[in-house]
Every structure is written in C-alpha cells, then in structure tokens.
Amino acid sequence: MRKLIATGLLAAALASYSTAGMAQSTVYFGISGEPTTMDPMMQTGTTFRTVKLGIHRGLVNYDVDGSISHELAESYEVAPDGLSITFALRDALFHDGSPVTAADVKASLDRIRDPEGAASFRNELSAITDIEVVDNKTVRLVLDQPNAAMIHYLALPESVIMPASWIEAFEADPNVAPIGAGPFRFVNWTRGREIVAERFEDYYKEGKPHLDEVHYVFYGDENARVNAIRTGDVDIIDYVPARELEALEAEAEIRTERTFGPFMGLQFNTQFEPFSHPEVRQAIAYAVDRAVIINTAFNGIGTPIYGLAIPEGYMGYSEETTNYFTHDVERARELLAEAGYADGFEARLLASAQYSFHQNTAVAIQSELAKIGITVTLDLPDWANRMSKASVADYDFMVMGSLGEITDPDWLSNYYYGGTQLVRNNNSAYFQDDRIDELLDQARVSTDQEEREALYAEFADRALELSPLVFYMWRDQSYAVRENVQGFTNMPAFLSFQSGFSIENVTVE
Amino acid sequence: MTLFLLRMRPAVAASALLLAAVVAIAIIGPALAPYNPYEIQHLKVNQPSSPQHWLGTDEFGRDLLSRLLIGIRPTVMVAMGATVIAAAFGTFLGIVGAYGPRLVSFGIMRSVDILLAFPPILLALLAVGFWQSGVVSLMAVIGVVYTPHFARIAQSSTLQVMQQEYVQAERSMGASPLRIVFRAILPNILSPLMVQATLTIAAAILLESGLSFLGLGIVPPEPSWGQMIGTARSYLSINPMYLVWPALCLAMTVLAINIIGDYLRDLLDPRLRQ
C-alpha cells in the first residue's frame, strides 16, 4: 500500500516537474526491530547492523562472498614483524562532503579503544597500542604483538569510520545526524516506524549504489513481518521464522535467501557442582537427540552438530571434530555414573520466553535429559532479564543461540578463553583451562597458516574433551526477498548478520 | 437434582453442567488424558485431527486433547484460588473500612481507590515482573489485583446494613463488634459478594490466560489454555485448529460462569425475587 502511495506521489511529481529520465527506485527493508542507538561502535543486534552497513563503511569490510573487501582503505600492509598494519586510504568522501582522512580513522578507532568507553569490541581493538597518522592518506596501527585476527575485527560493522568533526560535535547524541562514508546517506528516523536513507551520489564505488532510497521499516512481530512481505508492503525481510519458510518459498513473487549461520547449544555454570565435571557435560552432549530440537523448535529446518560449531571451510573444522559425539543414551548414562551421578540430579535451565525457538529448545532439552535422570526446571524470563541473568551467571545451564563474530578462528576466544572476565555472554561461566588459553593465545599471534592449523586442531581436541560448551545444531538464518529485487545476498555462515552490506548491490525492477 | 436443573433456564442449566464438567476434569483430568501430555513426539508435530489424536498435535507432537484436559487444572486452580484470596481479603478490608475507626477506614478505602484506578492487567504485569511465575504466585497476584473490587462492595454493603434495625438492636443490647460483624453483617452482605465472586472467577481465568499468553504465567511444559492460545498464534498458517480448540474451551467456560453469575444475581436479589 505504502509503495503504491509512493509510486503515486512520484508519478505526480514526475508529471508536475516533467523530469525526464530514470524512475525512482526505492526498497523497503522490513527489519525485526528498531535500533536502540545510532552509535556505530555499539553492537546491539542485527537490525542496527543492517542499517549501519547502509550508511557506514570501515577501512575494510566483509564482502558478500565472505572475503575481506578493501573499502575506505585502498590497500593495507602488515609489517614483516607483524607488529603494525599500514593502511593507504582511497579518495572517499563522507556524506557531508569532507574527504576521509587519516585523522578521521584515528579519531574513530581511538574512540573504540577508549578504556573509559562503552564500545562493544573495545577489548579486541585494544590490542592496538597506538595509531599513527603518517600523512593525510596513510595511517598505521601499532600492535603489542602480531594479531592475525585484527583485520577481521576492523571489518566488523562496529569498526566503521566517521568524520573526526562529527565525533566531536555529535558524540553525546549520535542519533541526530549520523554521517558515514557508506552508499546511503541518513535522511531521517521516524521513531517506531522506519529509518530512511537516500543514495549518496559521491560514493567511492563507481556506479553504486543503484537504489535511490532505502526504507528500513521496523517489524518487531514476526507474524506481522512475514505478512508485510506477502502483501508487498516491504521488499526484503530478515529473521524469517523457520515455520514460514516453506510457505514463503511456495509464493511466486517471493524467494528466500537461506544460510545456516547461528548455532544452538548449551552454556554451563561450572560452579554448579554437577557441571564442574567434564563427564557430565559430555553426557549431556550424548543424551540429546538433535532431531527432537530441530523438529520441534525449528520446524524440521536445521543441521545437527555432534561436535564443535565450526562451519565447514573455517579453520579448526574437521570431520572428526564435527562427529565427535553421537546420540547415545547408554553412553550418557555411563558418563553420568562415572562422575558419580548415576541417579541423576536437578538443574535449572535458563532460556527466554521471548523467542519461541529459545523456549522450545529448552523444552526439548528438558524432555531429552529426563531420559538420563536429569530433572530440569525451566527459567524463562523475557530477553532483557535473560541477558542480565547471564551476565551475573545466575543459571545452572543456559540455552545458547549465537555465532562467531568474525571468520578468523579467533572468534573461538570469546567462547572458550578464560582470562580475567570469567562470566561473559558467550562463554560457560567460570570455565578456565590453562591449556586452552595457551593454545588460543599462540594461535592468535601466529601468522603461519600451518602452525595455526595445528594449534586449532589441538584446541579442538581439548575443547571436545572438556566440552565446556555443548552444541546441538545450526539454525537457519533466512531473508525473504521479493522477486523484483535483485542483488541482495544473505552472506554465508557467521556473516549472515552482516548481510546488510549487500544493499549497495541491490536493484529493483 | 434433575428437577432442580429442569426448573432453571436452559442456558443456566447448560452452563451449570459445563462448569461441573470443567471442575470434574480439573480434578480427574490427568486420568482421562488419552496420551501422556508431556511426551514429545518429534516426528508427529502439528498434525490435524485424526483417529489417533482427536484434536491433533502441537508443535512438539504432544496430544492436544490431553494438553487441554490437564491445562484445565492450573486454569481452574488459579481462578478459584485467586477468587478466594480476593474475596477473603477484600471482604475483611471492606468491613473494617466501613466499621472501623475513621482514620483506618479512610486509609483503607483510599488505598483501595488507588488500586482500582489501575487496569488489572497492568497491576498483574507489575507484580509478575517481581515474582517467579507459577501457579501459586499467579494465584496470589491475581487475588491481590481483585481484592479492591471486593473491598468496595463489602464496604458499601456494610454501610447499608449498619443502618438496619437488627444491627441497631444488636448494638443497643451491647453485642461485641465481632459478634455484630459475624452474626448481623456478614450474612446480610453475602449475596452481592457471591455474585462478584462468580464474575471474578471468569475475570481471573481471562487474566491468567492473558499473562500466560504473554509468557508470564504458567511455566512450560505445563500447559494452560491461555498459554496454548499464545503459542498457537504462531502456527496459525500451519495448524489453525491448534488455536481454535483452547480458545473455544476458554470462551465457553467464561461464558458459562458469567451466565451463572447473572442467574445468581437474579436469584439472590430480593427486589427481583418473585
């Protein structure tokens, strides 16, 4: 309907100004929620990333095929000793017309590194010890030790570059007038409804973007979102519920872009006595029939994981580590008995009622674990409470639904590393193993591919043996796109949440 | 009994029978369930009605009829429990509010007015936010939410009754306040309270369903009707009857209680008695 009005208005406008030439092309992108902030350094979820990648670009970004794409940096060079990375900037402009300079890069990245700041990837980027402005178009990042993952952390949507002048003027209120160097320029944000961005004529990629306008429309309710693409109110939607995939694919006007990106599994509080035993955690890996979770919580759409959640083609992946476990209730009982829990025990499983797939995964696991004598009670608060409970380890074990942030294998650090902060969103609370820490540290600083392969292979063995995290399945992360819209890519595996990058390639008929 | 039923209006008779059935099922429901209502059958999810599963299955492949039957119990328990709590506290507060010292009565009745100003669902959401959800806490929360309604009715009825000669007589004969309350006042204000109780049961069922629908009520895998409706909404395109069955049960039960409530009001109101 909205599109009809827009087309109508446009026709009227064209008629009255009698402008010749191309027709206006606008895409309506139905996203699963409203961003809570427009401050790029905050990772608040996929919806903001989608908007962010329309407006902003970093030195580098992940390209639609998953490779590192040179964006504001024309090229970069890692010093032979691995202790610095030098970027040569291209002649790009910000939306306010000012050129992208080394000073802007320094200001943007310094803001993320600020020890007092709240940037989501502050820890990761703090491996940068200094940022030198070599000249107007050259900037050098100095590292405390070699870091193979750094370029990946710089490719995140949270590491984008903004004008230094903007940071000075708008840091306290980043929602007023976001300015970036991306393909689309921020126009306005109608609270509760949509964010509008228009084509940036001076974008540094010749001939891109193709669209005149993108409207990011907020649809928090998944049923409403699906209906919006059915009726043609929007052209693209994110987070297609698994139960709707089949029906949407059957529609002539709509196709789905699917990938298996996020994984579902369990995190354990290792201070809860039974879960301090690796045997018990392994037993739980053996006990659960993956098919039960997939068929009940995901409508049959998903791929089982019987080992580590490392996608095929990622470093650390191997046939053996992927199929380490089986569904074997007998073996699970043996392991429980070995740990001294032959009669089972009681435990509290934290999930959330806000996302049906989280809740249903919990219900399925509860019923599967009952078969080996573990009595599970469910704790199902809303998502915000679930997150705050997770942040203080207020759980015995917890349903995990997440993915690796980067394609470099160092994504594993966030999940397995001990270190000083033992309660995090993505690790098992209080889990710490010196050998695992050592291996992750060594692998991060190593620049030799073969050596890294070997280190991650050893890490995988250790991680499976101790099983601080147990993985059950890959879940589908899908977009639905109307047939007249071309060029949108659901980026592969872990990068699915960054698919908003491909909006610069989108055309509409 | 039969004669009694026949003498009532047919709608009332039908409602009474339905309610009797609901209460009976709440007590013996699990024994009637054809399947284990918690048993997950992941190869039979979202099935329509069939000879094996009369009402079909839910998203876990659990038998819907069995879920509906045991879903009555928390629904009825919460509604009854909440009503008893609300009636007991509300009546007590109302009588004290009418009979007690001026200052106390003022305090009580103004607090009641403040509570009445909030929509029940809002109060309940607030309270559930602080407590763990579950049958007992739902009972308490919903009970507290409806306490002011009883307090108001009890207070105004008590004020009326206090003007009656028989209360004056008791008082002039030197009866203790307790005796006056229990012997003279309480029996005479009972009928409006009973009518309010029937209405409250229906409202409490709806409120529990509403909270469970929002994921704040009965904790899965325990079923309740409201929670089933909330879940079924997402599966509307796959298995529409999943939504229809619990919604139908809920609507019928609430309707029946309201019809009975109406009937009781007519029956107990002396001005309408023929």
Chai-1 contact restraints between the chains, C-beta under 6 A:
chainA,res_idxA,chainB,res_idxB,connection_type,confidence,min_distance_angstrom,max_distance_angstrom,comment,restraint_id
A,R243,B,I238,contact,1.0,0.0,6.0,A-B,restraint_1
A,A247,B,S237,contact,1.0,0.0,6.0,A-B,restraint_2
A,A291,B,H42,contact,1.0,0.0,6.0,A-B,restraint_3
A,V292,B,H42,contact,1.0,0.0,6.0,A-B,restraint_4
A,N295,B,H42,contact,1.0,0.0,6.0,A-B,restraint_5
A,N295,B,V45,contact,1.0,0.0,6.0,A-B,restraint_6
A,T296,B,H42,contact,1.0,0.0,6.0,A-B,restraint_7
A,T296,B,V45,contact,1.0,0.0,6.0,A-B,restraint_8
A,T296,B,F60,contact,1.0,0.0,6.0,A-B,restraint_9
A,A353,B,G215,contact,1.0,0.0,6.0,A-B,restraint_10
A,S356,B,S234,contact,1.0,0.0,6.0,A-B,restraint_11
A,V363,B,P220,contact,1.0,0.0,6.0,A-B,restraint_12
A,V363,B,P221,contact,1.0,0.0,6.0,A-B,restraint_13
A,S367,B,I40,contact,1.0,0.0,6.0,A-B,restraint_14
A,L378,B,V219,contact,1.0,0.0,6.0,A-B,restraint_15
